[in-house]
Amino acid sequence: SDLVKNFALHGRKVVAIGRNYKLHAEELQNAIPTEPFWFLKPPSAYLLPGSPIVLPQGVQNIHHEVELGVIVGKRCKNVSEHEALQYVAGYCVALDMTARCWQDKAKKKGLPWTAA
């Protein structure tokens, strides 16, 4: 569909789950949550095909992970597990890049790490 092919042009946000991979959380010495840890990334975080990855000045420590992205094709709220796939328009490969140096500073201050 057009939405799937052009999600980076039409998507409004990335909804992500953090610390859902136990070994990675342990590697970073993070507590393992008992419930999902949700965070958002804005459309400005999207990278169109062929575009260069530009790292901010002063960033010394970048970590990257390849993720499976699920493209939600229509508005939804309180969807049951049984109905969930009715809202999936497609899938994509996502490259999650985090400036750990910025994230660590924010976490130590108890602040959100959106900029990281």
LINMORA-V253291 format. One record per pair of residues at least 12 apart in sequence whose C-alpha atoms are under 10 Angstrom apart, sorted by the first residue. I is the first residue (numbers start at 0). J is the second residue. Records with the same first field share a line. If there is no record, write none. Layout:
# LINMORA-V253291
I = J  J
This chain:
# LINMORA-V253291
0 = 72  88  89
1 = 88
2 = 70  71  72  88  89
3 = 69  70  71  72  87  88  89  90  91
4 = 89  90  91
5 = 47
6 = 42  45  47  70  71  72  89  91
7 = 42  43  44  45  46  47  48
8 = 42  45  46  47
9 = 42
10 = 41  42  45  70  71  72
11 = 40  41  42  43
12 = 39  40  41  42  43  44  45
13 = 38  39  40  41  42  44  45  68  69  70  71
14 = 37  38  39  40  41  68  69
15 = 35  36  37  38  39  40  68
16 = 35  36  37  38  39
17 = 31  32  35  36  37  38
18 = 30  31  32  34  35  36  37
19 = 31  32  33  34  35  36  37
38 = 111  112  113
39 = 113
40 = 113  114
41 = 113
44 = 95  96
45 = 93  94
46 = 93  94
52 = 96
54 = 96  98
55 = 98  115
57 = 98  100  101
58 = 97  98  99  100  101  115
59 = 98  99  100  101
60 = 97  98  99  100  101  102
61 = 96  97  98  99  100  101  115
62 = 95  96  97  98  99  100
63 = 94  95  96  97  98  99
64 = 93  94  95  96  97
65 = 92  93  94  95  96
66 = 91  92  93  94  95
67 = 90  91  92  93  94
68 = 89  90  91  92  93  94
69 = 86  87  88  89  90  91  92  93
70 = 86  87  88  89  90  91
71 = 83  84  85  86  87  88  89  90
72 = 85  86  87  88  89
73 = 85  86  87  88
74 = 86
96 = 115
97 = 112  113  114  115
98 = 112  114  115
99 = 112  115
100 = 115
101 = 113  114  115
102 = 114  115
103 = 115
